Amino acid sequence: MLGLIGPDGVGKSTLLSLIAGARKVQAGEIEALGADMRKARDRSEIGPRIAYMPQGLGKNLYPTLSVFENVDFFGRLFGHARKERERRIHELLAATGLDPFPDRPAGKLSGGMKQKLGLCCALIHDPDLLILDEPTTGVDPLARRQFWELINDIRANRPGMGVIVATAYMDEAADFDWLVAMDGGRVLATGTPTELQEKTASSSLDEAFIALLPEEKRSQHRQVEIPPRPQSDGEEPAIEANGLTIRFGTFTAVDNVSFRIPRGEIFGFLGSNGCGKTTTMKMLTGLLPASEGTAKLFGREVDPHDLDTRRRVGYMSQSFSLYFELTVRQNLDLHARLFQMWAKDIPGRIKEMARRFDLIEVLESLPDALPLGVTQRLSLAVAMIHAPEILILDEPTSGVDPIARDALWQSFADLSRKDGVTIFISTHFMNEAERCDRISLMHAGKVLVSDTPAAIVEKRGSADLEEAFVSYLEAAIEDEGGVSDTKPKADVASDIVHAIGPGHQPAQRRWLDLRRIMSYARREALELRRDPIRASFAFIGSLVLLFVLGYGISMDVEDLPFAVLDHDQTTLSRDYTLDISGSRYFTERPPILDHADMDRRMRSGELSLAIEIPPGFAREVAAGRDVEIGGWIDGSMASRAETAQGYVEGLHAHWLMRQARETHGDRALEADFQLETRFRYNPNVESLIAMVPAVIALVLLFIPTMLATLSIVREKDLGSIVNLYVTPVTRLEFLLGKQIPYVGLAMVNLAMLTIFAIFVQGVPFTGSLLAYALGGLLYAIAATGLGLFISSFMNSQIAAIFLTTVVTMTLAVQYSGMIDPVASMEGEAALIGAINPASHFVTVSRGAFSKALGFGDLAASLLSLLAAGPVLLALSVFFLRKQAR
Amino acid sequence: MTIRISTIWRLGIKELWNLLRTPTLLALIGVVFTIQIYAAAVSMPFTLNRAPISIVDEDASPVSARIASAFYQPHFGPPQAITLSEMNRRMDEGIDTFALVIPPNFQRDLLAGSEPAMQLNVDATRMTQAFTGAGYVQAIVSGEISEFLQRYRVAESASVDLVLRAGFNPELNPNWFSAMMEVVNDVALLSVILAGAALIREREHGTIEHLLVMPVTPAEIMLGKIWPMAVVVMGAAFFSITVVVQTWLAIPVAGSLWLLMLGMALQLFATTSLGIFLATIAGSMPQFGLLLMLVLFPLQILAGGLTPVENMPPGLRILLSLAPDTHFVALSQSIMFRGAGLDVIWPQLLSLVAIGLAFFSFSLWRFRWSLR
C-alpha cells in the first residue's frame, strides 16, 4: 500500500489521474501493471484491472440511482453475467454494511457511506490496482475508521492487490507501507513511515512531513497557540439557539437544538455527515427558516430582511462561495464592496487579508487554477473581508494540508482572543475540535453532548476525543436500534474476497460490447425515470407544443383589417367597398378621414389594406371613362402582402364582371377558358392539416436533442464523465448507451403526438403507418445524434443550451420546408435543406398523413434519414475525448 | 425593499466578467448576431420563389407552347414537361408544387369559343405557395390566352383600374422581414437564456446562498443579472442592426433607431425577468433547458415574426398578448418597416413594462422559496 502525502496542489491528484489513465500524459512515461499509459491500446487493455476513485465524496456515483443500481452499473460495464454480478453485489454490500438499504439513492447517503459505496463500485471488477484519491476527506471519524478497517481486511486477504492512496491525514499515512512525500509537483522523499521519521528525526509523521518541506515553507509554520479565554459571565450571548427544529416534509433534519455561545468563544460543531450541522448553520444565517424555535444573533432574532445584522456576520459554506470567473483580487474586492466598505479602505483590507491567508502570490489568478486548499483559504478570506463579529464556518479546513490548517487556526485564535470575534465552526478533525473552547456533538439532527473537549473525554472515560466521539456515536446508533457496522473482522474480509474472487480473468476485449452499451443505456433510463419533472416536461411539453403550434401557425390570411378613403360617397363607391368587406378575407374598419389619417393608421399596423376611391368615381364609370382606384397594402410582411394582393385583385375582377353583367347583360360573363384549380391533399386548404405533420417533426427535433445534449454535458460538468475515462467503455459504446434511452423517449413521444394529431386535432392519416414509424425511428436517431454531436465539443451547460436552441430552431423552422418548401431555396440554404434530417422527416410525415404514401414513395427521404444518424454518431465519436487534458 | 445602485453595479460587473471568460458563449453570440442574421436574410426565399411547376401538355399547340414559356424565374422554376402518368408520382414525392394540365384540342376549342377547361393541381400542404401561386398561374395563363386571342378578336377595354402599391416594402422583398425578425428573435432567445442560466448556475455552485447572507437583497441580485445581460444583448443587437442589416445587407430601417433601442431595453427587462422567472421554477439545468423549449419556441414562432398574430385562434391570441415577444415584434415591425413614432407604439411600450414588472415581482416572490 502506497501513500501520497503533501500539501495542497502539489500534484497528488494529477499524478493519480495520470496513473489511472484519466488524464493525458504530456511528457515522460507512466507504466501501470506493465502497460504504457500513453498508448490508447495499452490503456484499454489494462483498464479493467485498475479501479479509480476520484477526489470528492461520491464524485463518480450517480446521485439519483440507488445503492444497488450504482454497483450494478459498474458491474455491467465490466461485463459480468447477471448471476455472477448479483452474487458479487450482494456480498460486497453485505461486507460493507450497506445491505440494509440497497434502494436508497446514492445522493441521500452520508459521506462515509458514499465512500463505501464508491469502494464497492471500484472493487466489483476485481482490480489488481486500486487508486484512491483522498477517500476520507470530509468523512467523520467513525466512518473513517470503518473505511480503513475495510481496506486493510481486503488487503490482508488479497495480498496481490496494490493500493495507491493520496491523503491529507497523517495518522492514516502512518499505517501505509510506503510513502511518497510530494511538494511543488516533485517528489521530496520516499520510504516507509518509520524511515521518514528517522530521516528527519521527528517523533510523529506530522512533524516529519513538516521537516521534509523546503526551508521557506517550513519557516511559515508555527505551533498553534490559543491563550485561555477570559471568563466573563452575564454578558449577552453572540449566538443563541432555542429549540431550533426544521422539517423537510416528514423528515426532521434538525430536532430541538439549543445552545448559547458567548462573545469571543470558539464553538466547535462535530457530527457525522448529514447529521444537520450545515442545516443548523443555514438557520442561523437566515438562509432557511426554522420550523420551530428561535435563533438569535446579538440578541436579535434572525430575520432574512435584516441587512444590518448580516453586515456583522461572516459565513463560509461547504461549497466554496467563490466566483470562479473572477480573480482572487476581484473576488475579495467584490465582497468588500457588497458589504459596503469604504472604497478607500478596500485596497488596504485586501492586502491585509492576502497576507494573513498567504494569497499574495495568487492575487491575479483565477480560483479554478488554484489547488483545493488555497481556494479554501480564499473562501475564508472572503468570509472575513468585512471584519465580522461572528464567523460561521462550515468545515473550513477539509481538504487543507496540515501546515495551512495550523495557520488558519492561528488566525482563528487571534480573531477570537484579540478581536473578540465569535467563531462557530464545524469540523471532522479531532485535533481541531480539541482546540475549541466548547464543542457540541450532533447525530441525526440532535445534540448528543455539549461541553469543553476535556470534560467530554473525562465524562466518557476515553483515552482521547476521537475515541469519546466514536463511543458516543456508536451508543446513539445502538439506541436507535440501527445497524451496527461492527461485523467481525474476519468475516468481512473473507466475504469480500469471496465476492470478488481470487484472481483476475482477463475479459475478452471486444470493439463493441452490447453489455456495456446497455449498461449506460439502463443507467440513463433509470435517471430519466427518477426525474419525473424532466420526463413529464418531455411528454406533456411536446403535446402542448403540438397543440399550440398546430393551431397557432396559420398561413390562412383571413380577416385582414382594411378601411376606405371614399372621396366619392356614392352608391357605386359603397358597392365596391361592400364587395371587399363582404369577403371572409377582410374586415372593415372605420372609414379613413384623409391621407394623414391613412398614413398614421397604416404605420401603426392597424390597417393591412387601404383603398382610395377618387372623387366623381360613379360619374366617370357611368360615362365610360377610365378611373383609377388606389390601393395600399402593408408590405412589411411580404408573404402576407402577396396573398392579400391576390385577394384584392380577385375581388376587383369579380366586381368588374358583376358591373359588366349589369350593364351589358349575361353575354359579357362569357370567359374564353376555364382554369380548374384542384387543391390536392388538403382540399379545404386548412392550415392545421398542412402544419400538424410538420410540427410533429419540429417537436421531435427540439426535445430529444436538448435532452441528449444535456445528458452528456452534464456528466462533464458534474464530474461523473471520469467513468468514461477510466472504465473499459469505449466512446462509441458510451454514446450509443446515452442515445438509446432518448431514442426510446422520442418514439414514445412520436406515438403520443401522432395519436393526438389524429384523434384530437382531427388530422386524417392516409398513408402507410409502418413507413411513417420507420421514418420516425430514423429521425429520432438523427435528432439524438445531433444532440450527441453538439455535446461532444461543448463543456458549459449554458453554451450547450444556447447552441442547441439556436441549431434546432433554425433547422426546424427555416430549413425544414415547414413553411417555405426546400425546393424553393437556393445556394447554401438549399444545401442545408437537403442534408437537414428535419426536412426529410417533414416530407415523410406530410406524405404519410396527407398524401397516402407508402414505402416506395418515401424511399428517397427514408434513405437520407438512414444516413444522417450514423454520420452524426461518427462525428461525435471523433470529437469526444476519452481522457481529460 | 432596499435597492442600492452600487451593489447592483458590482454584481453586474461580475456577470460581465463571467461572460468574458466563457469564450464559447461569446463566439456563439457573435455568430448568431452576424452570420445567422445574414443567412436568414439571404436564404429566405420570396414567397413564390422558384416555385416548382410542371406542365402536362397534351395539346402541343402554339397556345400551349406559349403558356409553357410564360413561366419564368424568380416566381417559378423552369417548367418541366411531363406526362400525365408522371404527374401523380411527382406531386406525391413533393417534387412539384404545381402541375398544369393542358387537355388535347385546347387551342381548337378555344378558337371555337367552346370554353375549354385546363386543370391546375396544387399541393395544398405547402400553404405558403399554394394560394399565391395559384393566383399567379391564373393571371399568367389568362394574360397569354387573351394576348393570343387578341389577334382574332378586339378586346373591350376595362373601365375601372385597380392600382395596388405595397407600402413600406415596395418590392415585397421578404429578406427585409426575415433579417429584422431574426434580430428580434435572437434578442429574446439570448436574453432569456443568459439571465435564467446565470441564476441557475449561481444556485448550482452555491454562491447565491453566499450573497443572501451578505447585505444584498434578492431584488438587487436579480437586477444585477438583468442589466449586464440586457447591455450585452443590446450591444450585439445594435451592432447587428447598424452593421449587418443596414450596411451589409443594405436594408433600410424606416423609423428611429433610438426609439427601437428604447423598445428593446423594455423588451429586455421583460425577457430577462422571464428568464429569471423560469429559473426559479426549474430545479436544474436540464429542466431549465426543457422549460426553455416549451416557452421560447411557441413565443418565437407565434409572436408574429413568422405568421401573423391576427390569424390565430382568439384564445391563443389572448395568451400571446401576455408574452413580451408579441408586443416587441409588433412595435419593432412598426418602427423598422413603417417608420412609426412614439405616438403609435406607446401602448406596446406600456405593455412591455407591465409584463416585465409582473415577471419581476413574481420571481422576487419565489426567489427564496426556490433555493430550497
Interface residues (C-beta under 8 A of the other chain):
Chain A: F248 K282 T285 G286 L287 L288 P304 H305 L307 D308 R310 R311 V313 Y315 S317 Q318 S319 F320 S321 L322 Y323 F324 E325 L326 Q330 L334 H335 R337 L338 F339 Q340 L366 D531 I533 R534 F537 A538 G541 V544 L545 V548 L549 Y551 G552 I553 S554 M555 D556 V557 E558 D559 L560 P561 R600 M602 R603 S604 G605 V621 G624 R625 D626 V627 E628 I629 G630 G631 W632 I633 D634 G635 S636 M637 A638 S639 R640 A641 E642 T643 Q645 G646 V648 E649 G650 H652 L656 Q659 E670 A671 D672 F673 Q674 L675 E676 T677 R678 F679 R680 Y681 N682 P683 V685 S687 I689 A690 M691 P693 L698 F702 I703 M706 L707 T709 L710 S711 R714 D717 M794 N795 S796 Q797 I798 A799 I801 F802 L803 T804 T805 V806 M809 T810 V813 Q814 Y815 I819 D820 P821 A823 S824 M825 E826 G827 E828 A829 I832 T843 R846 G847 S850 K851 L853 D857 A860
Chain B: T2 R4 S6 T7 R10 L11 I13 K14 W17 N18 L20 R21 T22 T24 L25 L28 V32 Q36 A39 A40 V42 S43 M44 P45 F46 T47 L48 N49 R50 A51 P52 G77 R89 M91 D92 E93 G94 I95 T97 F106 L110 G113 E115 P116 A117 M118 Q119 L120 N121 V122 D123 A124 T125 R126 M127 T128 Q129 A130 F131 T132 A134 G135 Y136 V137 Q138 A139 V141 S142 I145 S146 L149 S157 A158 S159 V160 D161 L162 V163 L164 R165 A166 G167 F168 N169 P170 L172 N173 P174 W176 F177 L189 L190 I193 L194 A197 A198 R201 H205 G206 T207 E209 H210 L211 L212 V213 M214 P215 V216 T217 G283 M285 P286 Q287 F288 G289 L290 L291 L292 M293 L294 L296 F297 P298 Q300 I301 L302 L306 T307 P308 E310 N311 M312 P313 L316 A330 Q333 S334 M336 F337 R338 G339 A340 V344 I345 R368 L371 R372
